[in-house]
């Protein structure tokens, strides 16, 4: 991956009752993150039944420099935070058109806030921000303020290059979410997906807001099933560029690509949580598709399944000890689980559908997402890891495919057909409504689908 950051300085100030914690890190080429107020009070219980949405307001950022450099950041930085929090099912972002204060003239410090202008809008939390730029470096600060108690709950200051303001805004949203809920947000992670045009399929990546799109593969063939390593520095995928489908691993930092030597055509690939192994679906006899594991360096291949039919779509549990997968051994595709060594294989989908596939283990280990054929179309469902408490999450007119979790285990991305093309969407597990993942249509792609997320920040 192209080295974007030469030096990033991050200063964080976290308020907990009367305590102030200041962390300062400098990294060359990498962003180093410290724990986010691990002992803070949890203000929002995201596991409570029937949680009522929290009303939060995010005015445009205040430009502290009078000559107006990078004026677009005023709206864009606040817009990114609004977008991020709106994607989470327990926030309602108050419409900026209803705000009574001019953010360029209004105070942002809690002792000077016009609280009545926000309480009249039933705002519960106010997020104010300011920024300035100097010599290519941007300085950004946010405050999280309780309108009811009139107190500053959280404050953070970040510094980076001017071009990084989107990432810094995503970082603010991540840390605000962590402070309020105790759960790390997904907003600084990246998603990898397939983009298709005229039958050519290549691998792409982008950030949570659908920006900074990067093309990962560059060949006029078919490249599918992208799966980033846990650290996000590599991506494994299946490619037909040499004829039969093979597994390739691209090192995103170095730009190099290796091909795994395998005993047959590949059908699927997934990383283990430790990043030292991959699970593969291979068809050595060109009849039966079986699951294997292999070390990331291509050594120690081991066959896990030995049944007629198709065994594919492996998904590791977050501790790496279990694998969910799809098997047709019973006559139709169903979700099974097994130990990582292949032992204790058993079916866990016993709903009314004859077709259940594409399992995805949530990062917190509590749920498995999958697709199920419901009323003529595939829909995304979730269930406990033993198959109990299954419920439908999506209700799209066309099939919803390839569910994938973000790292907070609250958002599921999937692809479905809209206006004749496959597009990526996300939905909160509380079914708060679909949100389009990509804000613009990229002319290079007619369809995009099959998303997988990194678990760590993309800088």
N, C-alpha and C positions, 0 to 999 in steps of 0.2 A: 504494500500500500504506500502511495506517495506520502512522504513525510510532510505533514501539514504544519505541525507545531514545532517551532524551534525552542521556545521557552514559554511555558505557561505558568503564571503565578496565580494561585488560588488562595484567597483569604476568606475564611468562614467565621461568622460570629453566630453562636447559637445561644438563645436565652432560655434558661430553665429556672423559673422562680426568680431567685436573686443571683444566679450563677451565670458567668459568661465564659464560654469555651472558645478559644481562638486557635485555629490550626492553619499553618502556612506551609505549603509544599511548592517546590520548584522541580520541574521535570523536563528533560530534554527529549522531545519527540513523543512523550507520553503524558497523559493526564493522570495524576495520582490522586485518588479520592480517599478521604478519611471517613470513619464511621459517622453517621448522621445522627447525633443526639440520641444515642441508643437508650438512654434512661429517661427520655422525655415522657410526660404524661400523654396517654392516648386520648385524643379528643373525639375521634370518630371510631366507633366500633363497627368495622366493616362486616363482621360476622353476625351482627344482630339481625333477627328476622324482620323483614318488612322495613328496612332502614329508610328513613325519610331523607330526601336529598338536601344537602347543605347548600345554602345560597351564598355564593362568593362573588365578589366584584373585583375586576382587574382593570383599572384605568390604564390608558396609555402611559408609557414611561416618560418621566420628566427629563428633558435634556438640560443638563446643568451647565452646558457651554452655550453662550448667547449667540455665537455665530452660526449655529445650526448645522454643523457637520453631521452627516449620516442621519439626516432627519427621518428617513424611513424607519429607523430602528424604534422610534417612539411607538408607532402602531404595531410594527411587526413583532417586537419582543413580547408585548402584552398579548398580541393575538396568538402567539405560539403557546403561551401559558393558558389562555382561555381554551384553545383547541385541545391541549393535553388534558386539562381537568374535565372538559366536557366529555372526553372519551371514557372517563371513569363513571360508573353508574351511580355514585353517591354524591356527585356535585351537580348543582345547577348554577351556571354562570349567568349572572344578571346581565341583561342586554346593555351594552355600552351606550346605546342611543338614549337610555333613560338616566344616565349619570348626570347629576346636577353640577358637579365641579368641573372646571377646565383643568385637566391634569398638568398643563404647563405653568399654571399659576397657583394651583392648590398645594397646600403643604403635604408632605409625605410622612413626617414624623408624628408619632401617636399623640403627643401632647398638643398638637396644633390641628389635628384632623377635625373637619366639620362633621361631627358624628350624626347630627340630625339629618344631614343630606343623604346619609347612607341607611339610617334606621328607617326612614320613610319608604325606602325601597325593600324593606325586610331583609337587608343584607346582614349576614351573620359574621362573615369574615371579609376583610378588605386586604387586597394585596397591592401595595404601592411599589413603584420602581423608579429608579433614576439611572442615568448613564452619562458618560462622557468619553471622548476619544482624544488620545494624544500620542503622536508619533507611531501610529499604526496599532496602538494598544487601546482596547476598550475596557472601561471600568463600569461595572454594573452592580447595582444593589437592589435588593427587594426587602420589604417589611411585610410580615403577616400580622394583622391587627384584628383583635376581637372587637366588634362593634358593641356588643353587650357589656363587656367588662372595661372597654376603653383601654386595653393593655396591649403592649407589644409582646407577641408570643414568640416570634422567630424573626431573625434578621440574618441576611447572608450577603457577602460581597465577593464577587468573582472578577477576575481579570483574565483577558486573553487577547488574541489578535482580533482586529476588526471583523475579519471574515468568519469568526467563530460565534457571533452573537446568537445564532440559532441554537447552537449547542449549549451555550450558557443559559439561554432561556429554558431549554429543555431540562437543564440541570436544576434550575430554580424549581420547576414544576416537580421534578423527582424528589427534591429535598423537602418541599412543602408537604407533599403527600406522605413522605416518610415521617415527618414531624407530627402530622395530624392523625395518622392511622397506624404508625409503626410498621408499615409495609413499604418496601422499596419500590418505587415506581419504574415503569418501563420506558420512560421518555428519552433516555440517552442511549438506548440500544438501537441496533440496526436490524432490518429485515432483508432476507435474501429471497428471491422469487424468480420465476420464469417469465420472460417477455417473448412474445411470439409475433412474427410478421411474415406473411406469405410462406408459412410452413417452416421457417427457420426459427429455432428456439434457442435463446441464449440466457445466461444467468445474469441477474442484476441485483443491486442492493440499494437501499435508501434508508433514511432515518425515519423516526416514528411519525413525523408529520408529512411524509411523502416527498421530502426534499433531498437534495444532494444525491441524486440518482447516479450510480456508477455501474458501468458495464463490466462484468467480471470475465465472461468468455467472449471470444471474438472469432467465431467460425461459422460458416454457412451450413450448419448441420443441426442436429437436435441435441440439446443439453438440458437435462431435466433433474428433478429431485435434489435441489440444492440443500445442503445441510451444514450450517456453520459449526465450527468447533466451539466448545464452551467458552473459550476465551475470545472468540471472534476473529482470531488471526489467520484461520484457515477455513476453507470451505470445500467439502466433498460433494461430488455430483456424478451423475451418470451421463455419458456422452456417446453418441453414435459417430463421432468424427472420424474414427478409424474403421467403420463398418459395424461390427457387432457392438452392442452396448457394453462399455467398460467403465470402471470407477476411476475418477481422477481426483486428486487433491491439489488445490491451489493455495500456495502460501501468499496471502494478500500483502504482506509487508515486503517480501522479497520479490514477488511477482513470478515466482517459479511454479511449475506444475509437474507433478509426478503421476504416473499411471500404476495402479496396483496390478500385479500379476495374479490372475484369478483362474480357476479351473472351468469357467463357463461364462456365458453372457450374464450381465447384471440387470437387476430389476429395481433395486432400491438400495439406499445407503443411509445410515444414521450414526452419529457419534455417541459414544458413551459419555456420561457426565464427567469422568476424569480426563477425557480427551486422549486416552491411551489406546482405545479400541474403537472399531466400527462394527456395526451389524450390517450384514449384506443379504440381499436376496439374489441367489444365483440359480441358473438352470443348466447344470453341467451336461445332463443327458438330453437337453432340449425338450423334455417332456414334463418333468416335475420340478417345480421351483421350491428350493429349500433355503432355510436361514442358516447363516454362518456368522461367526465373529472372526475378526482378524486384527492384529496389532496395527497401529497407525503407520508403522514402517513397512507394512506388507508381509510381516512374518506371522507364524503361528496361527494359521487358519484352522478353524474348528467348525465342524458341521453340528448344528443344534437340532434340526428337525429331520425326520426320516419317514415321511408319509407321502402317499400319492396325492396329486393335485397341486395346489398353490399355497405356499407359505411366504408371506411378505409383510411389508410395512411395519418393521420393528420400531419400537419406541422404548427406550430405557426409562426405568424409574429414576428419580433424582439421586438416589444413593447407589445406583448402578447394579443392584442385586437382582432386579426383576426386569423382565421384558414383556411388553404387550405386543401382540402381533395379530395378523389376519391369517386364517387358514380356511381352506375349502374342504378339509378332510371329512366334514360331516355332510357334505353335499351342497352347501351354500356358504358364501363368505361370512364368517363370524369372528368375533374378537376372542382371542385366547391370551393367557398369560403363562409365563414359565420363569424358572430361575435362570440367571444369566449363563449358567453352564448347560442349559437345555433340559434340566430335570423338572418334574412336577408341571407338565403341560396340561392345562385344562381350560375349558371354555367358560367365559363369563357373561356373554350376551345371550339372554333367554327372553327377549321381548317378542312382540308379535311380528316383527319384521323378519323376512327371510334373507335380508341383505344388510349386514353391519360390517363396516370396514374403516380404515384410516385412523387407528387409535393414536392418541397423543397424550402422554402422561404429563400432568401438570407439574410445574417446577416445585411446588410445595408438597408434592407426593400424595395429595388427598383425592384427586379426581383423574379420570381418563375421559378425554373428549373423543368422539367417534362420529361417523356418519351412518345414518340409518335410513332405509327406504321407507318413506311415509307418504301415503296418499299420492303416489306417482312421481315423487321426487326425493332425492337425498336431502336430509336435513341434519344439521349439527346437533348432537346430543351430548350430555355429560352423564357420568355415573361414578359411583364409588369404585375403588380399585378391585373390589370383589364382585362387581357387576350389579350391586344393589342400588336403589334410589336413582334409577335412570330417568332422565327427563329431557324433553326436547327444548333446544335453545333458539334455533332459527325457524322461521316460517316463510321461506322464500318461494316465489312462483316457479322458479327453476332450481335445479339442484344446487345445494351448497356443498362444496368440496374442500378437502385438504385442511381440516382444522389444525391450528397451531396456537400454542399459548404464548403470551408475553410473560416476562419473568415474574410479574406480580401475581400470576395465577388468577387474574380477574378478567382479562380480556382474551378473547379467542378471535383470531383472524381466519378468514376463509375466502374462497372465491365463488362467485356465482355469475350467471349471465344477466346482464342489464343492457337493454337496447341492442341486442345482438352481439355483444362482446363479453368476454370473461373479464371481470374486474375484482380487485381485492377489497374486502370489507372487514370491519371488526365489530364485535358486539361484546358488551359486558355480560358476565355470566348471570347477572340479575335481569337480563333481557331488557335493558333500558333503551334499546333501539339500535339499529344498524348505523354505522358511520363509515363513509367511504374513506379508504386508507390513502388513496392517491388523489391529491387535490386538483391535478391537471392531467389531461390526456397527453401522453408522449407520442409524437408521430412515429417514432421508431417501432412502436408496438401496437398491434391490433388487439392482442389479448395478454393479460398477465394473471398469473395464478401460482399455486403451490408455494406458499410462503413458509419460511422458518426464521425464527428470531435468535439473535445472540442473547446471552445471559449477562454480558458485561457491557459497560459503556463503549462507544465506538471510537473514542479518542483515547 
